[in-house]
Amino acid sequence: MGKRKSRAKPPPKKRMDKLDTVFSCPFCNHGTSVECRIDMKNLIGEAVCRICQESFSMTVNALSEPIDVYSEWIDECERVNTLDEDAAKDED
């Protein structure tokens, strides 16, 4: 007579590490001075620097995280800087 096959337990689920909600400011370069908050009721994400009071707001969706708000702020800063450089080259 054969043995009954035992059921193997499924492997434990991996825990997702928490993403940061505090970042460095692109204007004053202070580390951990920008705090990102998401208001899911109004679908607004906001990043505010506690040192220089710079802020950025954007619309968010259900999948947005604070890192997304900060990344969008950095992208917007780079886009504005390239526009300023292009305008300065046109004046010369």
Secondary structure as UniProt FT lines:
FT   STRAND          22..23
FT   TURN            26..28
FT   TURN            31..32
FT   STRAND          34..39
FT   TURN            40..43
FT   STRAND          44..49
FT   TURN            50..52
FT   STRAND          55..59
FT   TURN            62..63
FT   HELIX           66..91
//
